[in-house]
Amino acid sequence: MVIIAAAPPAAPSRSWYKIPYVQVLIAILIGVMVGYLWPSVATNDWIKALGDGFIKLIKMLVAPIIFCTVVSGISHIQDAGKVGRVGIKALVYFEVVSTFALLLGLVIGNLFPIGHGLAVKPDAVAVAGLVNKSEAQKGVDFVLNIIPDSVVGALARGDILQVLLFAILLGFSLMALGEKGARLRGIIDDAAHAVFGVIAIVMKAAPIGAFGAMAYTIGKFGPAALSNLVGLILLFYATAALFVVLVLGLIGRMIGFSIFKFIAYIKDELLIVLGTSSSESALPQLMKKLERLGCSKPLVGLVVPTGYSFNLDGTNIYMTLATLFIAQALDINLTLGQQFTIIIVAMLTSKGASGVTGAGFITLAATLTVVSPALVPGIAIIFSIDKFMSEVRALTNVTGNGVAAMFVSWWEGELDQASLCKRLNREDRPGDVGTSE
């Protein structure tokens, strides 16, 4: 008697309008239309609150997610030396790739001097507050600010580096406790699953947040904001795309995957970032997807949160490109030595930038202050279009951090190649981000 096994029932296909990234994309398009056709409606405080509110909901969960994942990741590692080794490898990767990003922006800015002849009057008053913030941002202050005044305060403010420092220390402490710390480790693991469950609930509001953010942006700045400096915007977009395809693409090939397939894999997160202009809005989901992709969970917990402060590829491209553009617009000739100074200064100032909208603009002001005080008033030239470039900064940062986690996992020999191929080739579709694996 031959027994024929019944084929497993096919997974029911979701209607196209129920797919998260489709909903976000539709919301972005509607937001653009509303902002263009009815700017008075789009600039209403309540419309703006839709985007701001969604970002606040995500930011509310970023610190707990980082704390739980980092503590859990380190505490479950038996070899303490491995944490230090992974940290050093991650920092080496960050510095090398960030240098490529800075150099690319510098080269493109020199090859295409589109800032020359720009008849725009810089209005220093409009950005005086940002300049004051940048002047206060010294290297020693940045280092000291990593140490929180209190753990509760760091969690309450959502300061990523401060939370990361305490999480690393607590993770080492639980590792040293061994079995004595098993109970607390279990509680933290359960808390992480619970917070990811909250993330799944919050993400249902992603289309609403994307609509509000995009409608307000187009309604406030309008097409005129793009027409003045459309050259800089397009050049920055092209440079960021070139960096992703060439630099990150080559790194992907070294590991064994296509950068285009990876971008398709994280399209949901990229569209959310596009709508909110905040790379932090995609951090929890990105970490979960990287784990499903075959990256080691402890490494993801260490590399991705650290990368949000130390591996900002999009911000680095923006800093060198925008600095050259401002110098050209103000007819200030920068020597080769000054241009290399931009790289050194930007390498330091960019480390204080987070994934929040506008942080890149503040770090640009900090860079200009150090390179040449004469350039500082020129940041008002690009003030009106910074919003449009912040979206590409965030998209590039998210993609770069995803590739960084995979590279360090591969470097450590902890990248599951079978799972990587399966996911990227769409042989197995991951479920919605939540408590399930």
LINURLIN-V536804 format. One record per run of one state. SS is the DSSP state (helix for helix, strand for strand, loop for the rest). FROM is the first residue (numbers start at 1). TO is the last residue. Records with the same first field share a line. If there is no record, write none. Layout:
# LINURLIN-V536804
SS=FROM-TO / FROM-TO
This chain:
# LINURLIN-V536804
loop=1-15 / 19-19 / 38-38 / 43-44 / 76-79 / 112-123 / 136-138 / 146-150 / 158-159 / 229-229 / 256-258 / 266-266 / 277-278 / 293-296 / 311-312 / 330-335 / 353-358 / 372-372 / 382-382 / 412-416 / 425-437
helix=16-18 / 20-37 / 39-42 / 45-75 / 80-111 / 124-135 / 139-145 / 151-157 / 160-228 / 230-255 / 259-265 / 267-276 / 279-292 / 297-310 / 313-329 / 336-352 / 359-371 / 373-381 / 383-411 / 417-424
